[in-house]
Amino acid sequence: MKKKTQHYDLIIIGGGMVGASLACALGNQPLRIGVVEAVPFCADSQPSYDDRSIALAYGARKIFEGMGLWQQVKKIATPIKKIHISDRGHFGTTRMDAAHEGYPALGYVVENRDLGELFATQLASFSNIELICPAQLKNVTINADNAEVVIERDGEIETLTSKLIVGADGGRSAVRQLAGISHTSDDYHQNAVIANITPGKDHQNIAYERFTDSGPLALLPMSNRRCSLVWTVNRDKVDEVMAWNDETFLARLQERFGMRLGSLQKAGQRNAYPLALVRANQHIRARLALIGNAAHVLHPIAGQGFNLGIRDVAALAQVIVEAQHNDIGVLSVLKQYDQWRQHDQDCVTGLTDGLVRIFSNQITPLVMARNSGLLAMDIIPPVKRALMRQTMGLAGKLPRLARGIPLQ
């Protein structure tokens, strides 16, 4: 059975962290918003809100402040007060300290599931937002004066129309595919092994990024003296790593990481995810915009993925609000978003991809050069400060939300 057409000002496809952030940013605006999501927020099968954790850059905190959400996020966030970067077996080291730079924290670690619960509560509080879930996207059609979305919900086919569709449905974006937008994908031939670790020593709110011959290894501070592990391993070794018992896993991890956190005591459930650099060749068309992983999927090195996506949110939300009394879906409006985000996306994509390739290479001259670079960054404050501003999401022309200022 086919239901009658429902009309919205904006339809967001994907209720994961980036899509939900955009909806929350536009809550209480005079816009009728539909959020289409396939999996209920608190379901165990919800991929955006699983057992992983994310590192929120300080710039993401400012965006949540602008959205009026920071006080809720703060309750579930563990601050990163220092960052220690090293190259296993070599002399290069860089340290970053929030207090030295005048910030309360360099970033924060939040468990995805906790953030999902917060978003679910917040979205339900906005009268202008309808969560269309669970629903499967079937088709997208772009017309001159609107866009049509066909979904299946409760066994029925429904047609939704809006002035603008936002694809926030992840790296395998169905919106991107249905719209015929091509993408490039560079496989790193690596997997990220994710787990929560309890170390012997208190982490003291220090995040560790350690480069190894198989790729970066990060331990981020969490609540209850735990650390969130992101261990990059070569794909031909991932099955072996996942098959180890906890004792072997912790022993091998200890060899790679060292003793800065004492003897590693306990490992939680492990998961592994393939890593690739994915970039959509277009981020906008008339009536359509891509944000977050639908536009760009990064290596988890330096924890930039979600932070780049929420900066997409801040820019697009401002462009939408400024155009809401006219037509938010016309190309001239969306070009403002696209041009605003291009430099930041290019910088962060280049930074993360470059770090992966440089630190995975064991050619002696390159090893010497990269370690000299780490050392130089540690002792030359302007170089360190420039890198910090970029990775903290504080560089370039910032939207209102990224300055902690509410949308008009």
N, C-alpha and C positions, 0 to 999 in steps of 0.2 A: 504494500500500500504506500502511496506517495502522499506526503503531507503538503499543506499549502506553504508557500514561500514565506520565510522570515527575513525581516530587513534589519540591518545593523549599520552603524556608521563605520565600524572597524571590526574585522574578524582576525583574531590571532590564532594561527594553527600551531598548536604545541603549548602545553601548559607546564613545561619543565621550568627550570630556574630562570632562564632568560625570558621566555614567554610570559611567565607569571610576574616577573619583575616589570615588564612593560605594562601589563594590565594594572598592576598596583600603582605604577607611576601615573596612570591616567584615571585612577579611581576618583570619583566625585567630579570629574570633568563633564560638561554637557554633551557627552558622546555615549551612544548605546554600543556596548562592546560585547562580542561573543568570543569565548575562548574554547576552542575545540581541542580536546585531549582524548587519546585512546584509552589511557589507563588511569583509574582513580588514584588520587594523590597518595593515599595512605596504604595502597595495595603493595604487597611484597614484590610484585612483578613490575612496579613503577621504576623504570630505569634511571630517571632523573633524581630520584630520592632514595637511592639504595644505601648500602653501608659505607660508601666512599665519603671522603671529606674534601672540602675545597678550601683553598687559601684565598681569602678576600684581601685584595690590596687596600691600602689606606684610601685610595681614590674611590673604591667601592663603598667604604664606610661613608664618605661624603655624599655619595649618591643615595644611599639609604637614609642619611640624615635629611636630604632634600625631599625624599618621599615620605618622611615622617615615620620611618620604620626602624631607625637605628636602635632605639631603646629596647625594642623587642629582640632585634638581632643580637645586640650586646649581651643579652642574658644567656645566649647559647654559643657565644664566641669565645675562643681562647686567644689572647693577644700574642703576637710575635714581636718581641722587644729587641731581639738581635738576630742576625743571620750570619752563619759561618759557611763560607764557600771554600772548598779545597779540591785538589786533584790528587787522587790516590797514588801514592808512591812517588810524588814529586813535591817541589818546594813551594809552589804557588798557593797562596791563601789570601782571601779577602774577608774582612769583617765589616758588618754594617750594624749600627747601633741607633735605635730610635731616639734615645735621650740625647745623643750627641748632635742629632739633626733637628732636634726641637719638636719631635712628634710623640704622641702618647704611645704609638705602636707603628711598626712598619706594615703590619697587616694582621689578619685574624684568621683562625682556623674554625670552620663550622662544619658539623656533620650534615650531610645532604638530607638525611631523613628529618632532622630537626627543622631544617629550613623549609622542607616540604610542608610540614605541619603548620609552620608559621604562615606560609603563603596561602594554604587552604583556608585558614581562619580569616586572614585579611581579605581574600577575594570574596568570601561569603558576606563580608561586612559592607561591600559597595553595592548600592542599589542599581548602578548603571552597568554592572558587569554580570553576564550570565555565563556560568561554566557549563559547557555542553560536553558531557562526559558520562560514561564512555561513548565515544563516537569515532567512526572510521572515515577518513577522508577518501572520497571516491573520484572526484574530478574538480578541476578549477577551470573556469572560463573567464577570460578578460574581455569585457565589452567597452564601448566608448564612454559610457556614463556610469558604469558600475562593474563589479566583479561578482561572479556566481561561484558558490562552493556547494558541491553535492556531497552529502555525508550519509552514512548509515548509522542509525541509532535505534536500539531496541527492535531490530529487524525491519525497520521502516526507512525508506529513502526520503531525505529532506533536502530542499534547496534553500540555501542562505545567500543573501545578497548584501553587498556593502560597498562603500566608496573605496575602501582599501583593505587588502589582505596582507597580513604580515606572516611570513614563513619563519617560525621559531621551532621547527620540528627536527632539529639535530643534523648530524653529519650525513645521514642518508635521507635527507629531506625529500618527502613526497611532493611538497609544494614546488621545490626546485625542479624536480623531475617532470611533474605534470605541466609546469610552465615552459618546459623545453629549454631551461637554462643549463648550459654545460658546465662542467667543473674539471679541474685538474687534481690529480691525486698522486702524491709521492710517498710510496711505502717506505717506512724506515726499517722494515724487517726486524722490528723490535716489538716487545709487548711490555706493558706496564703491569707489574705484579703489585696489587694493593692489599694492605692489611693494617690492622692496628697493633702496635707493639707496646709492651710495657718494659721500659729499661730499668736497670738497677739504680741509676742516679736520677734525681729530679732534673727535668729538661730545662728548668729555669726560664721558660718562654723563649728558648733559642731554637731557631729553625736551621737545619743542616742540609746543605746541598753539596754532595760529594760526587765528583766525576770519576768514573771508572772506565776500564777498557771496553765494557759492554754497554756503557751509557750511564746517565746520571742516576743517582740514588738520593732520595730526599726523605728526611725525617722531620715532621712538623709537630710542634707542641699541641697537645690536646688536653681536655679536662681529665681529672682523675689520674694524673701522672702518666697518661698514655701519650704515644706519638703516632701520627699517621704516616705510614710508609708508602712511598711510591718508588719501586725498584725496577729500573729498566733492564730487561734481559734480552739477549738475542733470541729471535723467534725459534731457532732450532733447539734452544735449551729450555723453553718455557714449560714444556710438558714434564721435563725432569724436575724443574723447580717446584711445580705444582704438586708433584707426586711425593716430594720429601715429607717425612713426618715433621712435627713442630720442632723437635730437638735438632734435627739436621738442618732445617730451614734457618733456625736462629743461629746455629754455629756458622753456616755459610754467610749469613748476613753479617755476623760479627766480624768475619774475616774481611769483608768488603768495607764495612763502616769503621771499624776500629773500636777503641775503648772510651771515647769521649763521653758516652752516656753509661759507662760501666758495663756490667754483664747484662745482656739482653735476656729478660726473664720469661716473657710470655708473648705468644703471637695469636691474634684473632683469626677469623675466617679469611682465607685468601681468595682473591679473584684476579683474573688476568684479562687485559684488554689490548687488542692490536693497535699499533701507533702508526699514524700517517699524517701527512700535511695535505689538507683538502681545502681548495679555494674555488668558490663559485666564480665564474667568468663575468657574471653580472650580479649586482646586488639589488638593482631596482629595475622595474619596468613600470609603465603606467598601471596604476592600481595595485602594484605589488612591490613589497620590500622584503629582503632577507636580513635576518639578524642572528647573532650568535653562531652556533655551529652550523646552521644552515648556510651561512656565508663563509665561514672559515673554521677549520678544525686544526688545532695546533698540537705539537708535542707538549706533554705536561711539564717539561723543564721550565723552571722559574714560575710555575703556577699562573700562567697568563690567560688560559682559555676563557674561564667564566668572566674574568675581569675585563677582557676585551669585549665580550658580549654585553656586559652590563653598561659599558660605555656606549655601545651601539644603542642600547635602550635610552640612555640619557639624551643622546642627540636626536633620535627619532621622536621621542616623546615631546621634546621642545618644538620640533618642526611641525608635528601634528597639532599641538595646542595653538601655535601661532597661525595655523591655516584653517582651524576648525570652523570658522564662520564662512569659509569659502568652499573649497573642495580639497580634502586632504589627500586624494589619490592621484592628482594630476602629476605629470612628469616633472613640471617645473618645481613643484613642492618637494618631491622625492629626490630630485637632484641636489637640493640643499643638504639633505641627510647624507647622500652618497659622497659628495665632495668634502663634507665635514669629517667623515670617518676615514677617508682614504689614506691620509698620511699616517695616522695612528696605526691602522691595520697593517700597512706596509712595514712600518718600523718594527712592530712587535712580531710580525710574521718573520721578517728578516732576522731579527735578534734570536728568536727561539730556534729557527732552522739552522742558523749559523753556529750557535752554541752546540747543538747536537752533532753537527758534522765536524766541527773543530775538535771537540773533546772526545769523539769516538775514534779519532785518527791517532795512531801510535807512531807516525813518522817522526824521528828524533828532532829535526829542526822545528816542526810544528809544535811538538811537545814543549820545547824550550820557549818558543814564542808565546804560547798561550799561558805558560806559567809566569813568564815575565810580565804579560798583560795583567794577570791576576794580582801580582805583586805591585805593579804600577798603580792599578786601580785602588789598592789598599793605602798607598802612600801619597796619592795625588788627589786631594779633596774635590776639586772641580770635576774631575773625571767620574769619581764615585757618585757625586751628587747628581750629575746629569743622568747616569744610569738609573739611580734610585728614583728620580722624578718620572722617568719613562716607565719603569716597572711598577711604580706605585700609582700610575694613572693620573699624574699631576702635570704632564707636559702638554704644550700646545694650547689651542683655544678650547676652553672648557665650557660645556653647556651649563645651564643654571643648576641642574641637579648635581653635577659633578663639582660644583662649588658649594654644595650644601644648601642651595637656595630653592625653595619650592617653585614649581611651575606656576605661572600666573593664573 
